[in-house]
Amino acid sequence: MNNSKKMLLYGAAGYTGKIIAARAKELNLDFEIAGREADKIMALAAELNVRYHVFTVDNREAWQLALGDKKVLINAAGPFQHTAKQAIDACLLAGVHYLDISAELETYQLAESLDNEAKDAGIQLISGAGLFVSYDALIVHLAKQVSQPISLKAGFRHFGGFSRGSVLSSQNIADLGSLVRKDGKLIQSDNLDSKLFAFGSEDVECMPTPLGGIILSYKSTGIPNIEEYFSLKLPATQLPDLTQANLPDGPTEAERAAGRNGISAEVTGKDGKVVKAYIDAPSGYNLTPLSVVAVANRIMNDDYKTGYQSPGSAYGESIIGDIPDIHLHSIQS
Ligand SMILES: NC(=O)c1ccc[n+]([C@@H]2O[C@H](COP(=O)([O-])OP(=O)(O)OC[C@H]3O[C@@H](n4cnc5c(N)ncnc54)[C@H](OP(=O)(O)O)[C@@H]3O)[C@@H](O)[C@H]2O)c1
């Protein structure tokens, strides 16, 4: 592991990558950008006044050159089924901590499977360090309030629509069907109905949807029974051919500022005690950059655990304090 304080952002010229870069710049972090398309990367580098690297995700030599003096990588190039493996392998070889903003369970499981390799390389491996940072922190917060937490139900209210990249990646979530965690195992559930979750003054009906918690919050808390719900239908379940769809890059800055995300969760202990709380947060495409940069910032300040981690296993609920404009509220049962 090197003593660098520098970060590399791969996929920087994508819709979310650009917002991550803007956040890193706002915090004055020392970072460089990378991606596969020269025009886009060079234009962004000029705008940000940062160094850049142009290479495809399969170019191992280029990865090592770009990572040589870095401490942490943020991979923002999704769908991650096509980029996570190559980027993680490069980080393992270079001894550079790995973060991505994937919402694809497959990449969480990939990170999970590389726990020993990450420990040997002395790096922290977190796939899912975007929307699920505060989500996971909320679950850790609740799990600590009961003895032996045995069940979690979490509802995610999303605001701001979907970027083109998210629409494409949503197929990987839709393909999971009704995956839940039951008695510690991932199984298909055929009897889940939609469920009402409280988000302050508003109750929202959410549909059963496997999100990050069945892997990430299981890692953080060991809760053996986890069901997750989402306020919207996944785009992949509505659009017949995603590759042909004429999709906008993502919501405009004004659209992102016009509403809020919410995460509402209830945890039950073995003694039957139920605790509930919700988080009120900036809308999705503002929350993800704020979250992943907060985690990268921790790493640059030498706050990390080696091996496969979830946001909650690495930082507990304290990471909430690093993300601006997030508010955690208890819900009285
Ligand atoms: N859960 C969360 O917290 C969260 C939040 C936001 C976004 N996301 C995920 O983040 C990903 C990116 O979203 P986005 O809105 O930024 O999408 P986007 O605008 O389509 O950007 C994707 C970026 O990744 C690059 N890329 C894609 N496939 C690549 C490959 N095989 N090799 C190298 N580069 C590749 C693209 O490069 P080109 O420009 O050259 O195509 C582009 O720069 C999506 O998977 C999305 O679901 C997750």
The ligand as a Gaussian input file, in Angstrom:
#p B3LYP/6-31G(d) Opt

LIG

0 1
 N      -26.763000       2.755000      -6.753000
 C      -26.260000       3.930000      -6.928000
 O      -25.857000       4.567000      -5.986000
 C      -26.156000       4.505000      -8.300000
 C      -26.463000       5.842000      -8.537000
 C      -26.237000       6.369000      -9.802000
 C      -25.769000       5.554000     -10.825000
 N      -25.519000       4.253000     -10.551000
 C      -24.994000       3.362000     -11.578000
 O      -23.810000       3.940000     -12.100000
 C      -23.658000       3.554000     -13.439000
 C      -23.365000       4.771000     -14.274000
 O      -24.521000       5.559000     -14.324000
 P      -24.541000       6.876000     -15.187000
 O      -25.792000       7.541000     -14.883000
 O      -23.320000       7.663000     -14.962000
 O      -24.525000       6.267000     -16.671000
 P      -23.874000       6.832000     -17.991000
 O      -24.137000       8.279000     -18.148000
 O      -24.297000       5.913000     -19.085000
 O      -22.304000       6.691000     -17.760000
 C      -21.669000       5.463000     -17.737000
 C      -20.179000       5.698000     -17.870000
 O      -19.545000       4.439000     -17.820000
 C      -18.777000       4.251000     -18.980000
 N      -18.824000       2.844000     -19.365000
 C      -19.911000       2.068000     -19.515000
 N      -19.563000       0.822000     -19.873000
 C      -18.212000       0.834000     -19.958000
 C      -17.257000      -0.147000     -20.291000
 N      -17.617000      -1.391000     -20.611000
 N      -15.958000       0.188000     -20.275000
 C      -15.565000       1.438000     -19.942000
 N      -16.439000       2.420000     -19.624000
 C      -17.741000       2.114000     -19.637000
 C      -19.411000       5.129000     -20.033000
 O      -18.460000       5.427000     -21.009000
 P      -18.902000       5.950000     -22.452000
 O      -19.329000       7.372000     -22.261000
 O      -17.673000       5.804000     -23.248000
 O      -20.036000       5.059000     -22.913000
 C      -19.797000       6.331000     -19.192000
 O      -18.699000       7.172000     -18.991000
 C      -24.925000       2.797000     -13.811000
 O      -24.650000       1.426000     -13.709000
 C      -25.920000       3.198000     -12.756000
 O      -26.898000       2.225000     -12.495000
 C      -25.717000       3.719000      -9.330000

